[in-house]
């Protein structure tokens, strides 16, 4: 490999890493949503807490540590749906990014 090829390869790796980081930040922001007057971040932690809740309604702390009463089943379904939508969209963009590499 000549020096120009090495430089080009290094730039491509740097750009790919930077684009992966930007993609992660983009979808982490999209995982935040409003429900019952609170702001929530859909993710495995929230889904695990909701799975552990056995009562029809629960009081949980939102992102701003405000206690919010939610209907457990309805909220769990919304969190799961939002999480899956965003993860699927993230995967599609990630695969496109890897193909453009």
MDAnalysis code that builds the backbone (N, CA, C; Angstrom):
import MDAnalysis as mda
import numpy as np

u = mda.Universe.empty(303, n_residues=101, atom_resindex=np.repeat(np.arange(101), 3), trajectory=True)
u.add_TopologyAttr("name", ["N", "CA", "C"] * 101)
u.add_TopologyAttr("resid", np.arange(1, 102))
u.add_TopologyAttr("resname", ["UNK", "UNK", "UNK", "UNK", "UNK", "UNK", "UNK", "UNK", "UNK", "UNK", "UNK", "UNK", "UNK", "UNK", "UNK", "UNK", "UNK", "UNK", "UNK", "UNK", "UNK", "UNK", "UNK", "UNK", "UNK", "UNK", "UNK", "UNK", "UNK", "UNK", "UNK", "UNK", "UNK", "UNK", "UNK", "UNK", "UNK", "UNK", "UNK", "UNK", "UNK", "UNK", "UNK", "UNK", "UNK", "UNK", "UNK", "UNK", "UNK", "UNK", "UNK", "UNK", "UNK", "UNK", "UNK", "UNK", "UNK", "UNK", "UNK", "UNK", "UNK", "UNK", "UNK", "UNK", "UNK", "UNK", "UNK", "UNK", "UNK", "UNK", "UNK", "UNK", "UNK", "UNK", "UNK", "UNK", "UNK", "UNK", "UNK", "UNK", "UNK", "UNK", "UNK", "UNK", "UNK", "UNK", "UNK", "UNK", "UNK", "UNK", "UNK", "UNK", "UNK", "UNK", "UNK", "UNK", "UNK", "UNK", "UNK", "UNK", "UNK"])
u.atoms.positions = np.array([
    [0.843, -1.180, 0.000],
    [0.000, 0.000, 0.000],
    [0.886, 1.239, 0.000],
    [0.566, 2.159, -0.852],
    [1.343, 3.403, -0.879],
    [0.773, 4.380, 0.156],
    [1.501, 5.439, 0.454],
    [1.057, 6.385, 1.494],
    [-0.317, 7.008, 1.225],
    [-0.619, 7.304, -0.015],
    [-1.928, 7.894, -0.340],
    [-3.065, 6.922, -0.016],
    [-2.844, 5.652, -0.291],
    [-3.862, 4.647, 0.020],
    [-4.036, 4.505, 1.532],
    [-2.918, 4.571, 2.253],
    [-2.990, 4.493, 3.711],
    [-3.770, 5.673, 4.295],
    [-3.497, 6.847, 3.777],
    [-4.200, 8.048, 4.247],
    [-5.689, 7.948, 3.929],
    [-6.006, 7.514, 2.724],
    [-7.405, 7.361, 2.317],
    [-8.114, 6.335, 3.194],
    [-7.444, 5.221, 3.468],
    [-8.024, 4.176, 4.316],
    [-8.242, 4.704, 5.740],
    [-7.284, 5.434, 6.265],
    [-7.405, 6.011, 7.605],
    [-8.555, 6.988, 7.695],
    [-8.725, 7.819, 6.686],
    [-9.836, 8.787, 6.667],
    [-11.181, 8.065, 6.606],
    [-11.236, 7.017, 5.796],
    [-12.484, 6.265, 5.669],
    [-12.860, 5.625, 7.009],
    [-11.876, 5.063, 7.714],
    [-12.142, 4.455, 9.025],
    [-12.610, 5.507, 10.018],
    [-11.947, 6.675, 10.002],
    [-12.326, 7.754, 10.913],
    [-13.746, 8.226, 10.621],
    [-14.080, 8.413, 9.337],
    [-15.411, 8.869, 8.962],
    [-16.465, 7.832, 9.338],
    [-16.141, 6.554, 9.149],
    [-17.088, 5.498, 9.497],
    [-17.361, 5.506, 11.005],
    [-16.319, 5.623, 11.795],
    [-16.476, 5.655, 13.254],
    [-17.278, 6.879, 13.687],
    [-16.985, 8.019, 13.081],
    [-17.719, 9.246, 13.418],
    [-19.194, 9.121, 13.019],
    [-19.451, 8.532, 11.860],
    [-20.835, 8.353, 11.417],
    [-21.596, 7.376, 12.305],
    [-20.931, 6.327, 12.792],
    [-21.565, 5.398, 13.731],
    [-21.946, 6.113, 15.023],
    [-21.048, 6.964, 15.517],
    [-21.315, 7.714, 16.741],
    [-22.494, 8.668, 16.547],
    [-22.531, 9.364, 15.404],
    [-23.637, 10.279, 15.121],
    [-24.965, 9.530, 15.010],
    [-24.919, 8.352, 14.404],
    [-26.118, 7.542, 14.273],
    [-26.627, 7.108, 15.645],
    [-25.719, 6.726, 16.515],
    [-26.091, 6.327, 17.877],
    [-26.729, 7.502, 18.620],
    [-26.134, 8.681, 18.523],
    [-26.685, 9.862, 19.186],
    [-28.066, 10.207, 18.642],
    [-28.234, 10.077, 17.336],
    [-29.511, 10.370, 16.697],
    [-30.613, 9.479, 17.254],
    [-30.339, 8.184, 17.340],
    [-31.376, 7.259, 17.787],
    [-31.550, 7.256, 19.301],
    [-30.550, 7.590, 20.047],
    [-30.748, 7.744, 21.489],
    [-31.705, 8.900, 21.756],
    [-31.597, 9.961, 20.969],
    [-32.519, 11.094, 21.120],
    [-33.935, 10.691, 20.712],
    [-34.052, 9.867, 19.672],
    [-35.376, 9.448, 19.211],
    [-36.053, 8.475, 20.169],
    [-35.290, 7.865, 21.062],
    [-35.871, 6.947, 22.038],
    [-36.597, 7.682, 23.163],
    [-36.436, 8.984, 23.249],
    [-37.097, 9.790, 24.275],
    [-38.495, 10.164, 23.780],
    [-39.491, 9.979, 24.651],
    [-40.868, 10.295, 24.269],
    [-41.656, 10.724, 25.506],
    [-42.802, 11.341, 25.260],
    [-43.669, 11.817, 26.343],
    [-44.824, 10.850, 26.551],
    [-45.212, 10.678, 27.823],
    [-46.369, 9.844, 28.153],
    [-46.842, 10.227, 29.549],
    [-48.135, 10.422, 29.700],
    [-48.767, 10.732, 30.996],
    [-48.121, 11.919, 31.706],
    [-47.691, 12.898, 30.949],
    [-47.110, 14.093, 31.545],
    [-45.656, 13.950, 31.945],
    [-45.010, 12.860, 31.555],
    [-43.595, 12.654, 31.866],
    [-42.782, 12.416, 30.603],
    [-41.493, 12.530, 30.729],
    [-40.580, 12.234, 29.619],
    [-39.858, 10.939, 29.946],
    [-39.808, 10.038, 28.977],
    [-39.279, 8.697, 29.176],
    [-38.274, 8.354, 28.089],
    [-37.387, 7.449, 28.401],
    [-36.444, 6.924, 27.422],
    [-36.709, 5.431, 27.276],
    [-37.201, 5.040, 26.110],
    [-37.491, 3.631, 25.860],
    [-36.176, 2.866, 25.839],
    [-36.155, 1.763, 26.537],
    [-34.942, 0.958, 26.577],
    [-35.118, -0.261, 27.447],
    [-34.108, -1.104, 27.501],
    [-34.190, -2.335, 28.274],
    [-34.459, -2.105, 29.764],
    [-33.902, -1.023, 30.317],
    [-34.089, -0.766, 31.743],
    [-35.555, -0.484, 32.062],
    [-36.170, 0.392, 31.283],
    [-37.573, 0.732, 31.512],
    [-38.461, -0.476, 31.257],
    [-38.167, -1.247, 30.224],
    [-38.948, -2.447, 29.946],
    [-38.830, -3.460, 31.083],
    [-37.647, -3.580, 31.667],
    [-37.465, -4.504, 32.789],
    [-38.256, -4.047, 34.009],
    [-38.245, -2.763, 34.283],
    [-39.021, -2.233, 35.418],
    [-40.505, -2.496, 35.191],
    [-40.971, -2.246, 33.982],
    [-42.394, -2.454, 33.691],
    [-42.768, -3.934, 33.751],
    [-41.862, -4.812, 33.366],
    [-42.126, -6.248, 33.443],
    [-42.244, -6.701, 34.893],
    [-41.526, -6.026, 35.784],
    [-41.564, -6.385, 37.207],
    [-42.801, -5.840, 37.914],
    [-43.456, -4.848, 37.326],
    [-44.650, -4.250, 37.940],
    [-45.846, -5.170, 37.698],
    [-46.497, -5.572, 38.764],
    [-47.627, -6.496, 38.640],
    [-48.982, -5.816, 38.794],
    [-49.009, -4.608, 39.302],
    [-50.292, -3.925, 39.501],
    [-50.738, -3.250, 38.206],
    [-52.056, -3.002, 38.075],
    [-52.574, -2.356, 36.860],
    [-52.031, -0.949, 36.629],
    [-51.760, -0.237, 37.720],
    [-51.133, 1.081, 37.574],
    [-49.917, 1.151, 38.491],
    [-48.931, 1.910, 38.049],
    [-47.668, 2.014, 38.783],
    [-47.233, 3.461, 38.828],
    [-46.439, 3.783, 39.827],
    [-45.834, 5.109, 39.913],
    [-44.345, 4.923, 39.636],
    [-43.869, 5.595, 38.588],
    [-42.477, 5.488, 38.160],
    [-41.855, 6.874, 38.068],
    [-40.542, 6.925, 38.167],
    [-39.829, 8.187, 37.985],
    [-39.467, 8.352, 36.520],
    [-39.802, 9.514, 35.953],
    [-39.452, 9.772, 34.565],
    [-38.005, 10.259, 34.470],
    [-37.593, 10.730, 33.297],
    [-36.213, 11.179, 33.088],
    [-35.814, 12.322, 34.013],
    [-36.785, 13.129, 34.422],
    [-36.499, 14.269, 35.287],
    [-36.765, 13.948, 36.752],
    [-36.890, 12.650, 37.048],
    [-37.116, 12.141, 38.404],
    [-38.394, 12.696, 39.031],
    [-39.409, 12.810, 38.195],
    [-40.725, 13.217, 38.634],
    [-41.586, 11.961, 38.739],
    [-42.236, 11.744, 39.866],
    [-43.091, 10.558, 39.969],
    [-44.339, 10.725, 39.096],
    [-44.596, 9.721, 38.269],
    [-45.720, 9.756, 37.328],
    [-46.496, 8.446, 37.474],
    [-47.816, 8.553, 37.571],
    [-48.659, 7.345, 37.608],
    [-48.977, 6.949, 36.167],
    [-48.740, 5.683, 35.847],
    [-49.001, 5.168, 34.496],
    [-49.832, 3.889, 34.595],
    [-50.579, 3.623, 33.535],
    [-51.271, 2.347, 33.394],
    [-50.214, 1.352, 32.895],
    [-49.854, 0.404, 33.732],
    [-48.684, -0.442, 33.490],
    [-48.717, -1.139, 32.136],
    [-49.773, -1.850, 31.834],
    [-49.818, -2.633, 30.587],
    [-49.780, -1.727, 29.354],
    [-50.592, -0.687, 29.362],
    [-50.644, 0.248, 28.226],
    [-49.275, 0.903, 28.007],
    [-48.652, 1.327, 29.102],
    [-47.348, 1.987, 29.010],
    [-46.276, 1.007, 28.530],
    [-46.292, -0.212, 29.061],
    [-45.316, -1.228, 28.639],
    [-45.436, -1.494, 27.136],
    [-46.675, -1.591, 26.640],
    [-46.884, -1.822, 25.212],
    [-46.365, -0.655, 24.380],
    [-46.591, 0.570, 24.869],
    [-46.110, 1.744, 24.142],
    [-44.583, 1.791, 24.144],
    [-43.966, 1.514, 25.279],
    [-42.499, 1.532, 25.371],
    [-41.910, 0.478, 24.443],
    [-42.468, -0.729, 24.487],
    [-41.964, -1.823, 23.645],
    [-42.098, -1.468, 22.165],
    [-43.233, -0.919, 21.783],
    [-43.466, -0.538, 20.390],
    [-42.486, 0.552, 19.946],
    [-42.339, 1.577, 20.775],
    [-41.428, 2.686, 20.443],
    [-39.985, 2.183, 20.341],
    [-39.584, 1.354, 21.294],
    [-38.229, 0.782, 21.301],
    [-37.977, -0.004, 20.013],
    [-38.933, -0.880, 19.649],
    [-38.738, -1.731, 18.477],
    [-38.705, -0.909, 17.195],
    [-39.562, 0.090, 17.073],
    [-39.562, 0.952, 15.886],
    [-38.212, 1.638, 15.708],
    [-37.707, 2.213, 16.787],
    [-36.443, 2.950, 16.694],
    [-35.256, 2.010, 16.456],
    [-35.260, 0.858, 17.089],
    [-34.164, -0.101, 16.888],
    [-34.143, -0.611, 15.451],
    [-35.324, -0.852, 14.886],
    [-35.409, -1.311, 13.495],
    [-34.900, -0.234, 12.543],
    [-35.318, 1.013, 12.762],
    [-34.848, 2.118, 11.913],
    [-33.339, 2.306, 12.054],
    [-32.825, 2.180, 13.270],
    [-31.388, 2.311, 13.523],
    [-30.630, 1.218, 12.774],
    [-31.136, -0.005, 12.825],
    [-30.486, -1.114, 12.135],
    [-30.435, -0.876, 10.634],
    [-31.515, -0.377, 10.071],
    [-31.552, -0.107, 8.627],
    [-30.479, 0.917, 8.258],
    [-30.405, 2.001, 9.020],
    [-29.399, 3.032, 8.724],
    [-27.988, 2.521, 8.969],
    [-27.808, 1.699, 9.984],
    [-26.495, 1.142, 10.282],
    [-26.027, 0.220, 9.152],
    [-26.939, -0.592, 8.641],
    [-26.582, -1.476, 7.531],
    [-26.233, -0.678, 6.279],
    [-26.966, 0.417, 6.033],
    [-26.634, 1.293, 4.899],
    [-25.243, 1.905, 5.074],
    [-24.944, 2.310, 6.285],
    [-23.641, 2.887, 6.587],
    [-22.526, 1.880, 6.318],
    [-22.731, 0.640, 6.722],
    [-21.727, -0.398, 6.502],
    [-21.580, -0.742, 5.028],
    [-22.654, -0.654, 4.258],
    [-22.569, -0.930, 2.823],
    [-21.802, 0.168, 2.094],
    [-21.910, 1.398, 2.582],
    [-21.223, 2.523, 1.954],
    [-19.757, 2.574, 2.303],
    [-19.335, 1.728, 3.195],
    [-17.955, 1.684, 3.660],
    [-17.094, 1.275, 2.553],
])
